[in-house]
Amino acid sequence: MALKVGLIVGREWSFPPAFIEEVNRRNEGVTAEFVQLGAPRMDDPSEYAVIIDRISHEVPFYRTYLKQAVIQGCTVVNNPFMWTADDKFFGAALATRLGIAHPKTIVLPNKEYIPGIVHDESLRNLKYPLDWEAIVEYIGLPCILKDAHGGGWKDVYVCRTMRELIDNYDQSGLLTMIVQEFIHWDHFIRCICLGQDEILPIKYDPRERKYHVEHAHMGEELGRRVVDDSRKLVRALGYDMNSMEWAVRDGVPYAIDFMNPAPDMDIYSLTPHYFDWVVKHMADMAIDLARNPRPQVRELKWEDLFAGSRHSAEMVGGAAVLGSGSPPPVEAPAEAPTKAPAAPSVTGSGTASSARPAARPAADPGDAPDAVVRAEAEEGHA
């Protein structure tokens, strides 16, 4: 009986059918299909060896089900337990602990709270008022104010004065906001990360929200650092599907946005060149995970992740585990590209449609770039 890969998606139209066709056409004892759910029972076994999750960040029911699927032995891409826990402040702390350049970041108490939270009684552990002068002194101006759990251009502000920072914070309502250093970049890179080893760095223009098929946009030193740092982060997070954004300032790549566990895989965003690469490598990964299960329950021992010194990381079973010893060298596998791969052929493969739909639906995945503000992108990141 063939092993099954299930796909959970939203309004995406180009990647899902291309991925399913790519897996099925290989005839390797693994089939792919859309997951169909009714009302799962707590002890229902999973009929899938692997589930690719592209939409549970917007549909809580899916996230609830996927955690049960992990308990039943299904490998979920990405691990729903880790995805539930991540946020941009945690990401900033993790990158810093791994010794990776990251904009200075501060998390702020919520401006407002749900009914029933009484300020004088329920929030007695909070200092008030906030020391805005100390915040600005640490972060600098201009700075970025954004939702710690957000994405897709929502609730992101460029603040050029302390007054603007406070005014925008006062409008943040129930959101948990972070304040971040504004990086004036001279080179921007987005990496597609698959299977915790495949890292594809692509030249990206956040002003136009456009990928550029340019084979030599990085020097050897910058390319190796971007690939190595991306691999450190994706292994630490345990994500098998992610995209990471790097803003390069004075030759130093800063990890701007690297928690995108449902990255943009639309053919018009990626271009057919990179779309074909993503479809084929996603199929490779799904088939391998179906044949060689990696029990994700073992990955839930998060104390291993948080222990250890700031700059040390020891690779254990393919996941980054911080330790107190000297960090081993991070070696990029020979196949990990530091340049764009040769242009793939998409004709007749089913991975690219020649007919563009009359109206392209909005993309669901959580990779809509929150690394820049639409009106301010030419000057920095968001």
Disulfide bonds with the S-S distance in Angstrom:
none
